[in-house]
Amino acid sequence: MKQRLSSVILTLAATTAALAVPATPEYSCCPSATNSGRPDSHAPISVMGDHTHHKGGWMLSYRLMRMDMNDMRKGTNDVSSPDIFAANYTVAPERMTMDMHMFGFMYAASDKLTLMAMRNYIESDMSHRIHRMLIAANGGSEQFTTKTSGWGDTQLTALYKFYDKDQQKAHLGLGLNLPTGSVAAKDRIPIMGMGLVSSVLPAPMQLGSGTYDLLPSLTFRQQFEEWSYGVQASGIVRLQDNNDRDYRHGHQFGLTSWAGYVLSDWISLGGGLSYKWSGTLKGDQQDINQGPMMGRNTVTTAYGDNYGGERIDAILGVNLLGPKGALKGHRLAADIRLPLWQDLHGYQMATDWVLTLGWQKAW
């Protein structure tokens, strides 16, 4: 794992160094080639902090991200609920959906410095299948579902543009995640001998990380007459050893590349690849029912060994930009991420797809 991560980081460094060298354009480009008023001047809508603004400029945005996870996986192999029970667990997650509503604001304090704030509202539900020993506690049913909803964490970020020449731009990002989302959300779960009991849910169903986190990033973009491309490296560095429930999520590293092609002054199509590495969860999830029940573990999400891993996604997207009239400057966009490869630690649900829809308007 460490060797693979090191290879990705070295590749990123070499790519970034090569891209940072000013290149002579292959042709004389139209004056609007570096204009932000092109539909491809932004990355796919699921990429955050991809652009900056001119001094005094500001932007409002809204994104809706729907993530669908289905079935369980160990490493790169699919596993079934009976496989989970055979591994000494009493509860096997089978499906999870999450809707995240993301509200964003950007303001350029100068041509080089853009400030960004984002707040999320999250709605999640997870369905489970239970071992036969818990069926009586669940009223005779083999399945149950838990749900949570509420405001999540808040991110504050500064984007510093350090290069802008020959249709190339590059900026550094440094953000701070504020733990404003709850890590104590509850729902009813079956417990042997007690029936359905209100209990604190495991980390995937919580609304925030519970820790202050550093959010670094490095982004490079280049525009040509009819197309553009970009590369972004980003990470999450947990600044605390644990949260109020004695655990913390793992550090994360991501690398995303994309390209967009302009079909007209109001529409562009895009695609790309995204790599994500996540570390394991550290510490105990205080107040989580970990058993053992008659020598068995409870749900897989209650144990830190079942967190973290790697994933590569394909990205397909479209950007629409109102060219005139009442729609001028309004940007609508959508992209979908489809996993090409997943290698997950322990027993985890595999991601099926992630769809993001968004609206942006700059002044």
N, C-alpha and C positions, 0 to 999 in steps of 0.2 A: 504493500500500500504506500509506504513512504517513498519507495523508489519511483512508483508511478506518479505520485504527486510532485516529486522533485523534477521528473521529466516534463510534466505539464508546465511547471513554473519556469524551467529553463527555456522551453519552447516559447512561452509567452514573452520572456525577456528578449529573446533573439528576434521575435516578430516585432515587438514594440520598438526595438532599437533600429530595425530595418525601416519600419514605417516612419519613424521620426526624422529620417534623412529627407530633406526637401527634394521632391522629384519634379523634373521638368514636365509640364503637361504634354500629352501626346498631340494635342491640337489646341488651337486658340478657342477658348470657351467663351460662350456668351456672357454678358455682364451679370446675368442672374444666376450663374453657376454656384456662387457662394451665398446666394440669397436664402434666408431661412423661410421665405415664402414659397418653397417648393414642397410638393407632397412627400418627397423622400428625404427632406431635411431632418426628420426625426427617425430614430430607430424603430423597430417593431414596438408596439405599445407596451409590451410586457417588460421592456428594458427600461430601468429607472436611471435618472441622472445622466441621460445620454447627450444633453445639449446645454448650452448656456445662452444668455441673452445680452443685448446691448444695454449700456447704462440707462437706468430708469425704466427698463422694460419689465413687465410682470406677466404672469400667466396663471390661470386657474385650470384645474384638471380633475376629471373623475374617471376612475377605472372600476370595472367589475371583473373580477377574476373568479372563474369556476374551476375547481380542481376535482377530478374524479379518480378515486383509487379503488381498485377491485382485485380481490383474491390476494393470497399471501405468497411470499417468496422468501427463500433462503439463499443468499448469494445470488447466483444467476438462474436458479431453478425455481419453478413454480411448486408450491406445496398446497395441500388441501387441509380442510379443518380436521379430518381424521389424523393427518400427519402431525398437526399441532397437538392434538390430544395424546398421541403416542409419544410426543416429546415431553410429556408430564405437565401440560397446561390444561386448565379447565375451561377457558374461554378463548375463542379464536375470532378476531375481527374478520369480517368478510367484505365490507364495503364502507368507504368514507367519502362524503362529498363536503366541500367547503366553498362557500361564497364569501369573497372578501371585497368589500366596498372601500375603495381607496380615494381619499380626498386630498388633493395636492395644491400647493401654492409656491410659486417661484418669483423672486425679485432680484434684479441685477443692481447691486450697489455700485458697480463700475463695469467697464467693458470686460474686465478680467474676472470679477468676482460676482457669482450668482448664488443667492441663498435659497434654500428649498426646505419646505416643511410638508410632512405627510401624516395623516391620521387614518386608521383603518377601523371599519366595523365588520365583524366576522360572524358568520352563521355556519355552524358545523353539525353534522350528524354522522354517527358511526353505527352500523349494524353488526351484531355479533352472533355466533353460534356457540352454544354451551354444551359441555359434557353432560352425559346422562345423569350424573350425580346431582346436577343443579336444576333439572327439569321441574321437580316438585316445587322448589323455591321460586320458580318463574311461572307459577300457575299452570304448569303442564306444557308450556311452549318451549321449543328448542332454540328460539331466537329472542333477542331483545335489542333495542336501539337506544342510544344516548344522544342528547342534543345539547348544544350550548350556543349562546349568542350574546353579543355585546361589543363594546369598544375595545380595540386592541392597543398595541403600543404606538408611540409617537416617534417619528424620526425627524431630526433636524440636521441638515447637511449644507456644507459650503463647497461650491464647485469653483475651482481656480483655473482659468484658461491661460496656459503658459506658451502656447504655440498657435499661430494663425497666419498662414502664408501659403500661396500657391494652391488654393482650394483645399488646404489641409488644416485641420484644427485638432488640438489635443488639450485635455484638461484633467486635473486631479480632483478627486472628491474625498472629503473627509466628513463623516457624519457621526451622530450619536443617537443610539436608540434609547428612548426613555421608557421604563417599564410601567406604562400606564394601564396595560391590560391585565386583567385578573389572572391569577394562577390558582384560584380556589373555587372554580366553577364546579357545580354539583349536578347530579342527576340520579335517578333511581336505578339500582343494579341488583340482581339476584344474589343473595348470600345464603348459603346452606344453613337451615335451621332458623332463619330470620325472615325469609321472604324477600320482597323488594324493599331496599333500604336506600335512602338518600346518602350519597357518598361523593367525596371529592374525586374527580375524574383524572385519568392519566394525562401526561403532558401534551399529546397530540390534540386533545380536546380543549385545552386551555386557550385563553384569549391573548396571552402575551408570553414573553420569555421569562419575566420576573427579574431580569438582570439588565444593568447598563452595558451596552454593547457598542464597540467601535465599528464604523462602517466605511472602510477605505475603498477607493476605486480609481481606475486609470482608464481613460477613454480616448480613442483616436478615431477621427472621421475624415473622409475625403470625398469630394463631389467632382463629377465629370459632367459633361453636357447632358447626358441622358440617364446616368446612373450614379450610384454612390455606394460606399461600403464603410463599415466601421468595426472596431474591435474594442471590447471592454473587459477588463479584469476587475473583479470585486470580491469583497470578503466580509465576514462577520467575525469579530474578535470579542469573545466574552470577557468583560473586565472584572467580573466577580467570580469567586469560587463557587458560590451557590446563591439561590434566591430564598425567599421566605419559607419555601417548602423543601429546603436542603438538597436542591439539585440545580444543575445548569445544563443547558443544551450544549452540544459540541460546536467548536469553531467551524466556519464554512469558507470555502474558496470556490469562485466561479469564473469561467471564461466564456465569453459570448462573442461570436462574429456574425455579421449580417451584411446583406447587400440589397439595394433597392433599385428598381428600374422604373423610370418615369414614362407612363403611357400618354399623359396629357398634363395640362397645368393643374388638374384637380384630382388625379389619381396616380398612385404608384403601387407596384407589387413588390413584395420583399420575401426573403428567405434567409435562413442562417442555421447555425449549429450552436448548441450551448452545452458546456460541461460543468457539473457541480459535484464537489466533494464535501461531505459532512462528517464531522467527528461524532463519536458516541456520546450519549448522555452520561454525565458524571453525577454521582451522589444518589441518595435515596429520595424517592418521591414521598415525602412525609404525608401521612394520612391516607395513602393509597392502600387498598386491600391487597396485600401480596401473599396472604395465606401463611404457611401452607394449609390447604384443606385436605385432610386425610392423606398427607404426604405429597400433595400436588401444588404446583404454582397456580396463580390465578390467570389474569389476562396477560397476553404477551407484552402489551404496552406499559405494564407496570415495572419492567426490568430494563436497565440501562444497556444491557448487551444487545437489545433489539432496536438499536438506534444507529443511524449513520450509514455511510456507504457512498457510492458513486453513481452518476447517471449522465448519459448523453442524450440530448433531445434534438430533434429537427424542428425548426421554426418556419411557419408559413404565415404570411400576413399581407394586409392591404392598408394603405393610408389614403384617406379622402380629405381634400382641402377645399373649402368653399372659395372660389376665385373672385366672386363679386356679389353685389347686392346684400341682402340681409344675412347670407351665409358666409360673407367674406371673412376669412381668418379663422373660421370655426373648423376644427380638425376632428374627424371621426376616424377611428382605426380599430382593427381587430387582428389578433393573431392567435394561432393555436400551436401548442408545443406537444409533439408526439415522441415518446421515449423510443430511442433506437437500442439502448443498452442500459441495464440496471444491474448493479452488484451491491446487494444490501447486507448489512451485518445482521446476524441472527435471523429472527422471524419478523418480517414486516410486510405491510401491504404494498403492492406495486402500483405505481402511477400509470393510469390509462391515458389521460390527456389533461391539458391545462388550457382553457380558453380565456382570453382577455379581451374585453371590449372597452373602448375609451373615448372620451371627449376632451379636447383641449382648446383653449382660446387665449391667445397672447395679445397684449396691448403695448 
